[in-house]
Amino acid sequence: MQFRNRSLILATAALAFVNSAVAAPLNDLVARRYSWQVNSGYTGAGVYTITSYATGTNLDLYNGDTKSGTPITGWTAQAANNLHQQWRMSEADPKSGYLSIQNVGSGTFIAADPKITPKIGGALNKLTALAEDPSKALPLNVLWGFEAFYSSSFVAFSNAKYADGDYVMDLSGSNPANGADVLLYPTLRDSTPDQYLVKNQLWVLTRIGD
């Protein structure tokens, strides 16, 4: 996946800067791994909260349900006492550099619907949990890349299943309410000179455990 209309850090195998503006294209393995290091809050495999830059609400597994199909939502931040909001991030596919995002309480993974092609009419795609055996190869729809912006502390998540499109994790309508939908949605840009994504498509990572 490559985000459009923005100057990029083009990382080579030597991790050389070509442009000092923002992050690397996600379809480049070296660049993707380098992007993790750029003010992203990601410091390697561990447990994180994932907080909406727009609302301050956390990514939450609805009711902590262990079943596949459980909605991924936005919820008032309370991760210290709530496993629903604690997410284990780790490199799931060394060949591609993609990460898995697994709920600590349920063991299920954040997934995009594999049957929906967002390119067709920009269809809304609600993210849900998927039960998978982490000892086996994970399907593409539970693998995630992220773009870390060089000058800021937020990230944007893309899904490996739709890596050839311009679609990211999105808190629907910047809704601050508990239970707000989280989607895979076409990228939308703000009016700043840097052309960052709109705030509801940006997320802040905070490491809280190993």
Buried (B, 14 or more C-beta within 10 A) or exposed (E): BBBEEBEBBEBEEEEEEEEEBBBBBBBBBBBBBBBBEBBBBBEEBBBBBBBBBBBEBBBBBBEBBBEBEBBBBBBBBEBEEBBBBBBBBEBBBEEBBBBBBBBBBBBBBBBBBBEBEBEEEEBEBBBBBBBBEBEEEBBBBBBBBBBBBBEBBBBBBBBBBBBEBBBBBBBBEBBBEEEBBBBBBBBEBEEEEBBBBBBBBBBBBBBBEE
